[in-house]
Amino acid sequence: MKNRAFTLAIAAILVSVTSPAAFGAQTEKMDSYLAKGALLTKWPKERMPISVYISPGNSVPGFKDSFKQDAKISFAQWEAASQGKIHFAFADDPNTAMIRLNWTNDRTKLTPRQDEIPAGEARCIVTEVGIDSCVITVLTVAPMPGEKFNDNMLHWVLLHEIGHALGLTHSTEAGDIMFINFSDAALIRPPMLSTRDKTTLEKLYSDAVKLDFSQKGIFDEAAKLKGVSVTHDVENDTAVDAVDAHNFDKAIAIYEKLMVERPNMKLYRDNYIGTLNKAGNEAIDNQQYDTGCGYLEKAYRFEPGDVATEANLGRANLYRADHIAQNGQYAESEPYYKRALEVLPKQRADWIAQAANNYAYALMQLSRRDDARRVAATYWTEIHQTYPTPE
């Protein structure tokens, strides 16, 4: 029987954002985070060694030659942890490689998901016999402008995304490489796999773990092997291609159709949110404020509480207000400053401070001094943190 393949968008790295445990799965034992009730997948024995292509990256801003060596070290760390179950072989041809590692400085290339600010992403093609191929994309710059970024963080991202490419899900313990959040403490020292990381990998690749596509898991109840729709997979691929071509409206229409047909499919919901965010951000960067805010408001209504969407929508309204205020239209800028302050998440204290500061200035120009003082007082903590008063 021909393998039926579908795309698994494995969760991205999170930076400085609190998030619940992935999938809400319970752990098998405290010494590992192998998820019960989740659809497990791994590379088949027959595919060893797994061929890996690491793209040069020389033309990517922020890339350093040492990144390729960091990547090879990361693959070697996971291979050593597998106790002989996993082997990698580095390839020169990306077309024949099973895993491709790409570099980018374009944050919009990564798909934001609920409560996530991505620094890397692993997207795998899975069949009924296991993982068939995977594309890893890693940022060469900080996930958010102005945030800290160094070689230790990059190494941590590499280890985390390779773990996803091997089939590992997120851990709920901060000491694990597969923990859902990256902490500032990890900037200080080179990252290492934890005992739980190693134990979880050993268990996943043990003969005792069989792949069972009848489980309820990260796809949905309808994703039993015989029920996986090839038509849906083709449509999803068409939507992904449309996003790559910046044909966002086409992709959005496809995902809206797919979600009607399979409303519980998390992949479609995640990609839909990601597409709306990408479309909105691109429009805002091109000063198409009505269009950009329209996409982002749609994403906000669809998934209330999504931190990435809140940040992007807040930024969009802030930039829109600043653009209007720069033309001396201070009264017209007010509703957009207000909207920015309504939706910006607390993690973006810098943008909150900028919105509050600029809004207060606009109010001063309108001779509304008391209102300006109230805005400054309300957001004094964020303003003081972002614009400290010289001593």
Buried (B, 14 or more C-beta within 10 A) or exposed (E): EEEBBBBBBBBBBBBBBEBEBBBEBEBBEEEBBBBEEBBBBBBEEEBBBBBBBBBEBEEBEBBBEEBBEBBBEBBEBBBEBBEEBBEBEBBEEBEEBBBBBBBBBEBBBBBBBBBBBBBBBBBBBBBBEBBBBBBBBBBBBBBBEEBEBEEBBBBBBBBBBBBBBBBBBBBBBEEBBBBBBBEEEBBEEEBEBBEBBBBBBBBBBEEEEEBEBEBEBBBBEBBBBEEBBEEBBEBBBEBBEBBEEEBBEBBBEBBEBBBEEBEEBBBBBBBBBBBBBBBBBBBBEEEBBEBBBBBBBBBBEBBEEBBBBBBBBBBBBBBBBBBBBEEEEBBEBBEBBBBBBEBBBEBBBBBBBBBBBBBBBBBBEEEBEEBBEEBBEEBEEBBEEBEEEEE
